[in-house]
Amino acid sequence: MKLNTETFRLEDAGSFGKKALMAGIVGLLISVAGYFVNADQFWRSYLTAFTFWTSIGLGGMFFVLVKHLAGAEWSVVLRRLAENFMITLPIMFVFFLPILFGSHHLYEWTHTEVVAKDPILSAKSGYLNMTFFTIRTVLYFAIWTIFGRMLYKMSIGQDGGDQSKNNRMRQLSAPGMILFAFSITYASFDWIMSLQPHWFSTIFGVWYFAGSLLNFLAMLVLIAIYLRKRGVLDNVISIDHFHDLGKLQFAFTIFWAYIAFSQFFLIWYANVPEETIFFLKRWEGSWMYVSIGLLVCHLMIPFILLIPRANKRNLTIMKFVAIWFLFMHWVDLYWNIFPTWHDAHHGVVMSGLWVDAATILGIGGIFLWYFWMLLGKQALAAHKDPSFEKSMHHVNL
């Protein structure tokens, strides 16, 4: 890999994109085989992989929006990487389209004969129907695409020397943040919570947001380390920036745990049958061990690892923690999605893990290839931002 230090553009993008594309194609081909072996398993695995990779783009959008609103100078050198994750969201809409064809395998409320016999589903049919479900998802992706492209184009315009873009990006981020909050909340309701349509949680969208940001921060750390080790942006993204990313990961680890526990505590305290069923299903068979594992592995291990200042400045530890977060976010989504069905109540279906791996690899490979392709088209850093020099010399006291 080779970076032009004047334009901050890659002159040689290396082989990362090609490898990601090949991995994606192989993963998708194996996923298709999984569909013919067990269609139900395939659609569940596919939904898990789709929500996993979409969450990275959404986390990138939040990072960009909050950076503009807060005027944070330290993160300017990381902004372009986040923007490129943000503008991958349109390709995730393409990956959503197959879910429309597999909806009958996933969502109980798509079965008209079931809805007709169930008074609760009948009452919710004005919201839970395929037409409105599709319209809402198109609207979510329209919001993310429009705001993402507008912010990205302004950012690229700033590279050309137009400093007025800085204030315009901040002004656009205010309504963007409001629409982002509503859209990610309802997307999580539609894609995941409606798998169990009798159950509901008003805090569910915040849970998905917290996991999305942690997932994005983990991927940002890994990409930044990858570039740094190849001599790209090594003089721009410093150890102090990794330190700040580590602090954000630490903070949102606690936030994720707070939201997850709040959901559990309120449902446990109220003890309403249609609410407690969600956790009862996840306390049967081997799901009990996954539930305990989430507490230990998603909270306690990252919490302990990220407490010391030295660990947040150690790239080996930060890389391990980032990979750990990615895996645990997938487990968290898996835990929320799979116990919904009767055939999975008593534990993890080990025979289907190869389909899970294939869908994650397939969608993820295409996602990362597209991200890398976009990354190579423009400058890797917003080097004409007024705060760029301050950001480069940021010191974390």
N, C-alpha and C positions, 0 to 999 in steps of 0.2 A: 504494500500500500504506500502511496505517496501523496502528500498534501502540498498544494501550492500555498505558501505562507503569506502571500499577498492577497489572494482572493479567498483563501480558506476553502477551496474546492478540491475534491479528490481528483488527482490526475490518473491514479491507478486505484480502482476500488477493491482490488484483490478478488479472492475466490469465494468470499462469504456468501454473496447473493446466489451464485451458481449452486453452491452446496445446499443452501436452504431450499432452492427451487427443486433440486433433485430429490431431497428428502421429502418435500411436500408431495411431489408426484407419486413417489413410492408409497407414502403414507395413505394417500387417497385411493390408490389402487388396492392396497390391503383392506382399506375401509369398505370398499365396494364388495370385496370378497366376504367381509364380515356381515354385510347386509344380506347376502344370499344364505349365509349360514344361520343367522338369527336376526331378523329384522327389528324385533323389539329392542334387543341389546344394542344394535347399531344406532337406532334413533336416540336412545338415552345417552350413549357415549358421544354421539354427534352434538347433542344439545349441551352437554358438559363442556366439550371442546370449544364450541361456538361461544358460549358465555365466558369461558376462560380468556380467549384471545381478544374478544370484544372489550373485556374489562381493561386490557392494557391500553387500548386506544382511548377509552373513556378516562382512565387515570391520567393519560397525557394531556387530554383536553382540560381537565381540572387544574393540572399543574400550570398550564399556560394561562388560563383565566385568572387564577389566584395570583400569579406572578405579576400580571399587568395591573390588577386591582390593588395589590399591596405595594407595588413599586419596588419589589425586592431586587436589590442590585447583585447579591451574591449568585443568583441563579441565572443571570444573563448568559453566561457561557454555556449553560445547559439547555437554554430555551429552544434552540433549533432542533436538538435531538428530540425534545418533547413534542415540538410541532410536527415532526415527521411521524411520530407515533400517532398523533392526533389525526392526521390526514390519511391514515390507513383505514379509517372507519368505513368509507364507501365500499371497500372491498369486502368488509364484513357483512354488508347488506347482501352481497352476492351469495355469501355463505348462509345467510338467513333463508333464502328462497327455498332450498330443499326442505326446510322445516315445515313449510306450508303443505308439502306433499306428505310429510310424515306426521302431521298433526294428529291424525286418527290413532296413531300408535302412542302418542305422548299425552294428549289432553282428554280427560274424561268428558269434558263439557262439549266436545265435538260429536259425541254420540247422541243423536237425537232421541233414540229410544230410551237411553238412560236419563236424559234431561226431562223427558215427558213423565217419567215415574218418580222423579226426585223434586220435591217442592222447593228445596234450597237452590238447586241448579236452575230450576225454572224461573225463580225470582231473579237470578243473576244473568239470565240469558240475554238481557238487553245490553250487557257489557261483554259477557263471555260468549261471543259468536265469531265465526271465522272472518266475516266481512269487517267487523269493527276491529278485530284483532290485527288484521292485515293493515288496515288504514292507520291504526295507532303506530305500528312498527315503522311503516313508511314515514310517518310524521317524525318519529324519534330520529331516524337516520337523516331525514331532511334537515332537522335542526342541527344535528352534529356536523353534517356535511357543509351546510351553508356557513355556519359560524366558524367552523374549522378552516374552510377555504378562504374566507374573508380575512381572518387573522393571519393565515399563512401568507397570503398575497401581500398584505400590508408589511409583514415582516421582511419578505423578499424585497419589497419596494424600499424599505429602510436600508437594505444593503446597497441600493443605488444612490444613497445619500439624502433621501427625503426624510428629514427628521420630524416632519409633521405627523408621520405614521405612529410615532410613539404615543401621543395623546389620543389619536383615533383608536388605537388598539385598546387603550384603557377604557374609553367611552363605550366601545363595542362589548367589552368584557362584562360590563354591569348587567345589561339585559341577558347576555349570553350565560352568565352564571345562574340567573333565575330559571331560564329555560332548561339549562343543564340539570339543575336540581330536580325539576319536575319530570323531565324525560327519563333520567336514569332511574328514578323511583318507580315510575309506571312501567318502564321496560322490565325491571326486576319482578314486578307484580305479574306482568303478562307472561314472561318467558319461564319463570321458575315457580313463583308462588301459586300460580293457577294450575300447576300440576296436581295440586291437592286442593281443589276448588272449595271444599267445605271449610278449609282452614284459612285464617288470614292474620296478618300482623302488620300494624301500621309502621313498625320500625324496620321492616324487611328491606326497604329501599336503602336505608342508611347502612345496613349490614353489607349489601352488595357494593355500595360506594366505598366503604372502608376497605373491603377486600380488593376492589379495583385499584385503589391508590397504592396499596401495598404491593400489588402485582406489578403495577407500572414502575414504581420506585426500584423494585428488584431488577426489572429488565433494563432500566436506565443505568443502574450501577454496572450491570454486566456488559452493556454496550460501551459504556465509558471506559471500563477496564480493558476491554478488547481493543479499543482504539488506542488507548494509552500504551499498551504493550507493543503496539506496532508503530510507535513513534508518531501517532496522529493525535493532535490536541494535547500532547503530554505537557506542553508548556502553557496550556490554556486551562485545562481542568486539573486542578491541584489536589493534594491530599486534603486541604481544608474544605474543598467542595464535597469530597467523599464523606468527610466528617459531618457536614450539614445533612447530607442525604441519610447518613446513619441516624442522626437525631430525628429526622422525619420518620424513618422506619420505626424507631423506638416509640415515638409519640403515637403513631397510628396503629402500632401493635396493641398498645394499651386501649386506644379508642375502639379498635375492632373487638377486643375482649369486653369492653364496657357495653357496647351495643349488643353483642351476642348474649352476655349475661343478663342484661336488662330485659331482652326478649324472653329468655328462659324464666327469669324471676317473676315477671308480671303474669305470665301464663301459669306458672306453678302456684302462685299466690291466689289467683282468681279461681283456678281449678274448674274451669268450664270444659266439659267433655270435648266439644268440637275444636277447642284450642289445644288441650293437652295431648290429643291424638298425635300431633306432630312429633312431640318428644317421645311418646310411648313407642312409636314405630322405630325410633332411633335408639331405643334401649333394649331391643330384642336381638338375640343371637350375637353374632360378631359385630353388629352395629354398635353395641355397648362399648366395645374396645376402641372403635373409631371415634366415638363421642369423647371418651376419656383421652384418647390420643390427641384430639384437637386441642383440648385444654393444655396438655403438657407440651405438645410440639408446636402449636401455633402461637401460644402465649409464653409459656415459661422458658423454653429454650432460647427463642430470640430475645426475650426480655433480659435473661442473664448474659447472653453474648454481647448485647448492645449497651449494657450499662457502662463498662469501662471506656474512658476516652481513647485509650490506646487501641482498642479493638476497632473503633470507628475510623481510625487512621491506618489500619492494617488492611491492605488490599486483598490479601489471602483470606482473611476472616470475613471481610465484606463480600467477597465473591461467594464464599460458602453460605453465608446468611442469605444472600440474594437467591441462590439456587434453592435453598431451603424454603424460602418464602413462596417461590413459584410452585414448588411441589405441594406445600401446605394449602395454598389457595385452591389448587386443583382438588385436593382431598376435601376441602371445605365445600366446594361446589358439588362434588360427588356425593357427599353426605347429605346435602340439601336436596339433591335431585333423585338419587336412586331408591331410597327406601319408600318412595311414594307408591310403588307397585306391589301388589300382593305377593308376587313371586320372588321379591327381594326383601320381604319383611324380616326374615330370620338371619340375614347376614349378607356379606359381600359375595357377589357371584364371581368367584375366582376364575372361572372358565371364560369370562368375558373381558378380562383385563387386557388381552391382546388387541381387542377391538378398541378399548379405551386408549391404548398407546397409539394405535394406528390413526385414530381421528385427531388426537392431539398433535401428532407428527404431521399429518396431512394438512390440516388447516394452519398449523403453526409454521410449517415450511413455506407455504404460499404467503402468509402474513409477513414473515421476516424477509422473504425475497422482495416483496413489494415495498416494505419499509426501506430496505437497503438500496433499491433502485431509486426511490425518491430522494434518499440521502445523498446520492452521488450526483444529483442534478443541480444542486444549489450549494452555497457555502455551508460548511458544517457548524458554523457559529455566527451569531448575529454581530459581526465585527464592526458594524457601523452604528450600533446602539450607543447612545451617549454614555452609558454606564459600563460599557464593555471593558475598558481599561481597569476601572475600579473592581469589576467582577474578577478579572484575571488575577489581580493582586489581593484578593480577599484573604483575610487572616481570621481564623476561627480561634478566638481567645478562650 
